Amino acid sequence: MTLHPVLDAPDSQTLFFIFRDATSGKTTYGGGRFLYSSLPKAGTLELDFNKAFSPPCAFTDFATCPLPPPQNRLSVAIDAGEKAPAH
């Protein structure tokens, strides 16, 4: 599985991932979730999906959020991380 990160700034020390998975719209926010990670060390990167969180637009209609790019729409379920907020 490959996820494509976004750099918040050219000198950023973290990678930002926007992803959607098989739980989106069921047990997690339908638009996807966010995840930050440290930069790769020795060419290796470990993602801790326990730290995945819902974007601000999951909580209010007054926020706008980026959607996951097509390559970050996963067919597998990532059951770790923040679940859908109760309204």
N, C-alpha and C positions, 0 to 999 in steps of 0.2 A: 504494500500500500504506500502511496506517495501523496503527501500533502505539500502544496506550494505556499510558502510563507510570504508575508509582506514586511518590508522594513518601514518602520514609522518615520525614520530619518536616516540619512546616509551614515551617520556615526552611531546608530542605535546599537545597543548591547543586548538586545532581545529580538526574537523573531515573533511576529504576530500571525496567527493562523485564523482564518475564517472558514469554518467547515459545516457541513450538513451531513447527517448520517441517517440510518434506517429508523432511529428514534424520533427524528424531527417531525413535529406535528402530532406525535403520539404522547411520549413521556417527556419530551424536551421541546423547547420553543421551535415552532415551525420554520422560522427563517434561518435557523442554524445557531451555532454557538461560536464563541471566541476562545482562543487559547494562546498564552504567551509561553515562550521557552527561551532558554539561554542559547547562545550561539554554539554551533558545532565545535566539538573538541576532538582533534585528531581525526576529522572527517566523519565523526559519529554524532548523531543527535538522538536523544531519547525524549519522547513526549509523554508527559504525565497527564492523561486525560481526566484524572481526578480533579484537575485544576481548570477544566473547561467550564465556561460560565456563559450565561445568557446575556445578550446585548441589551443596551438600554431600551430599545424599542420593544422588548418583551414585557416591559413594565408600564409603558405609557404610549399613548397614540401621538404624543407630541415630540417624539424622538425619531430621527432617521438613522438607519444603520446600513452598512454595506452588506450585500448578499454574497454568499460564497461563490467563487468562480466555479465554472463547470468541473474543472479538474479536482476540486475539493468537495465534491458531492459523492459521498461514500455509500456503497450498497450494503455495508455491514453496519450492525448496531454497536454504538459506543455507549454502553450503559453507565459509564463512569461520568462524574461531573455533575453540574447543576441540572436539576430537573425543571420542567415547565413551571413558571410561577402560577400560583392560584389567584384567580381574579375574583 
